[in-house]
Amino acid sequence: MIPTIPSSERATRPRVQGLRRCRFSGPSGLLLTVSLLAAAGAAAGTAAVEAASAKNCLSSGDGYLRAHIGGALEAEIDWPNSGTACEGESKTDPVGVRLSFRRVAGSRPNLLFVFGLTGVREGEPLRESAANLTIIVQGSDRIYGTRGDSRCTVDSLTQRRLGGEHQYRLEAHGFCTQPARAVRGGGAVIVSRFDFAGIVNYEEKPP
């Protein structure tokens, strides 16, 4: 399931976990459970375990995330496969996929990206897919979301089957026309362009 959000930082710096309990309600808004932030403290105990093992996005070696962000957060994201954790799964409301990316090797600011892509089906290419985007500053209560899929667009998407029966490398290129706004307080983040390749597991999960 995604995204499990361990930390590569010191145990003294908790990170946000439990995003599995974060769900999107479509264009009406972004619903975040209280546990998203409350679980941050529990993440501290995982730091020592994670430090012992490096993470890669794709076993094929060609995963990545690139994005230019400005506004309340200023960063040029260029995360290669090595040291980047990525996870993905299908979603049903609306039908599509959800992918997450975070930098295990450490980055400043320490960000988690979650992309929700509408209309994506197993193994099929797609153009002009609507997308929503959530950006979390891990170790803080700063969360920015587009709160719907009308503000970002994927203009090119391809898929390639990996080793698992329902596992695919999904590569997408897109942009946002409106900012991701703070869930708490003020501020907004502009993502003028994003490009990524990560894994999606379409295997049906038990209820």
C-alpha positions in Angstrom: 0.0 0.0 0.0 1.2 3.6 -0.4 2.7 5.5 0.8 4.6 4.2 3.7 6.8 7.1 4.8 9.8 6.0 6.8 12.7 8.4 7.6 16.3 8.5 6.6 17.0 11.2 9.1 17.8 11.0 12.8 15.4 9.6 15.2 15.1 13.0 16.8 13.4 14.3 13.7 10.0 12.6 13.2 8.5 12.2 9.8 4.9 12.1 8.6 3.6 8.5 8.2 0.3 6.9 7.6 -0.6 8.6 4.3 -2.5 5.4 3.5 -5.2 7.0 5.6 -5.2 10.1 3.5 -7.9 10.0 0.8 -9.0 12.3 -2.0 -12.7 13.3 -2.3 -12.4 14.5 -5.9 -12.9 18.1 -6.9 -14.8 18.9 -3.7 -11.6 18.9 -1.7 -8.8 17.0 0.0 -9.7 15.1 3.1 -6.8 14.4 5.5 -7.3 12.3 8.6 -5.9 13.6 11.9 -3.6 10.5 12.0 -1.6 11.8 9.1 0.0 14.3 11.4 -0.3 12.4 14.7 1.7 9.5 13.3 4.8 11.7 12.8 6.1 10.9 16.2 5.9 7.2 15.6 8.1 7.5 12.6 11.2 8.4 14.7 11.8 4.8 15.8 12.2 3.7 12.2 15.2 5.9 11.5 17.9 3.4 12.7 16.4 0.6 10.7 16.2 2.5 7.5 19.8 3.9 7.8 21.0 0.3 7.3 19.5 -0.2 3.9 19.5 2.1 0.8 16.4 2.4 -1.3 15.8 2.6 -5.0 12.6 3.6 -6.8 12.7 0.9 -9.5 14.7 -2.3 -9.7 15.2 -1.6 -13.4 17.2 1.5 -12.4 15.2 4.1 -14.4 12.8 5.7 -11.9 13.0 9.4 -11.2 11.2 12.6 -10.2 11.8 16.0 -11.6 9.8 19.2 -10.8 10.2 22.9 -10.5 8.3 24.3 -7.6 8.0 27.9 -6.4 6.0 30.0 -4.0 5.8 29.0 -0.4 8.4 26.3 -1.2 11.3 27.0 -3.6 13.1 23.9 -5.0 14.4 22.4 -8.1 13.6 18.7 -7.7 15.9 16.3 -9.6 15.7 12.9 -7.8 17.3 9.9 -9.6 16.4 6.3 -9.1 19.0 5.7 -6.4 18.0 7.0 -3.0 14.4 7.7 -4.1 11.5 5.7 -2.7 8.4 5.4 -5.0 5.2 3.5 -4.6 1.9 3.3 -6.5 -1.4 1.7 -6.6 -4.7 1.9 -8.4 -7.6 3.9 -7.0 -11.3 3.8 -7.6 -12.8 7.3 -6.7 -12.3 8.5 -9.4 -10.7 5.6 -11.3 -7.0 6.0 -11.8 -3.7 5.6 -10.0 -1.9 7.2 -7.1 1.9 7.4 -6.9 4.2 8.8 -4.2 7.8 9.9 -4.2 10.2 10.8 -1.4 13.9 11.1 -1.1 15.4 8.5 1.3 18.9 9.8 0.8 17.9 13.1 2.2 17.0 16.4 0.6 16.2 19.9 1.7 13.4 20.6 2.0 12.3 17.1 3.0 9.3 16.6 0.7 6.8 13.9 -0.1 5.0 14.2 -3.4 1.7 12.3 -4.0 0.2 12.4 -7.5 -3.4 11.2 -8.2 -4.0 10.6 -11.9 -7.5 10.2 -13.2 -8.6 7.8 -16.0 -5.4 5.7 -15.9 -6.0 1.9 -16.5 -3.6 -1.0 -16.3 -1.0 -1.1 -19.0 -2.6 1.6 -21.2 -1.0 4.8 -22.4 -2.9 8.0 -22.0 -2.9 11.6 -23.0 -4.6 14.6 -21.3 -5.2 13.0 -18.0 -6.4 15.2 -15.1 -4.2 15.1 -12.0 -4.2 16.2 -8.4 -1.1 16.8 -6.4 -0.3 16.9 -2.7 3.1 18.0 -1.3 3.9 17.3 2.3 6.9 18.8 4.2 7.8 15.9 6.3 8.5 16.5 9.9 6.1 19.4 9.9 2.4 20.2 9.6 2.8 21.9 6.2 0.7 20.3 3.6 -0.2 21.7 0.2 -2.9 20.3 -2.1 -4.6 21.1 -5.4 -7.8 19.7 -3.8 -9.1 18.2 -7.0 -7.9 17.1 -10.4 -8.8 20.2 -12.4 -5.6 22.2 -11.7 -2.9 19.8 -13.1 -2.7 17.9 -16.3 -0.6 14.9 -17.5 -0.1 15.5 -21.2 1.8 12.2 -21.8 1.7 8.9 -20.0 3.2 5.5 -20.8 3.4 2.1 -19.0 5.7 -0.9 -19.2 5.2 -4.1 -17.4 7.7 -5.1 -14.8 8.4 -8.5 -13.2 5.1 -8.8 -11.3 1.9 -9.7 -13.1 0.2 -6.5 -12.3 3.2 -4.2 -11.8 4.1 -1.5 -14.2 6.6 1.2 -14.7 4.5 4.4 -15.2 6.1 7.4 -16.8 4.3 10.7 -16.9 4.9 14.3 -18.0 2.7 17.2 -17.0 2.1 20.6 -15.5 -0.1 22.6 -13.2 -2.0 25.7 -14.1 -3.0 26.6 -10.6 -1.2 26.3 -7.3 -1.4 23.7 -4.5 -2.7 25.6 -1.5 -2.0 25.1 2.1 -4.4 22.8 3.9 -3.6 24.7 7.1 -3.1 28.5 7.2 -2.0 30.4 4.1 0.5 30.0 1.3 0.6 28.2 -2.0 3.0 26.2 -4.0 3.3 26.5 -7.8 4.5 23.4 -9.7 5.0 24.6 -13.3 6.3 21.3 -14.6 6.7 17.7 -13.4 8.1 14.6 -14.9 8.3 11.2 -13.2 8.7 7.4 -13.6 7.6 5.1 -10.8 5.9 1.9 -10.0 2.2 1.1 -9.9 0.8 -2.2 -8.6 -2.7 -2.9 -10.0 -3.2 -6.0 -8.0 -6.6 -6.0 -6.4 -6.4 -5.6 -2.6 -8.8 -7.1 -0.1 -11.3 -4.7 1.4 
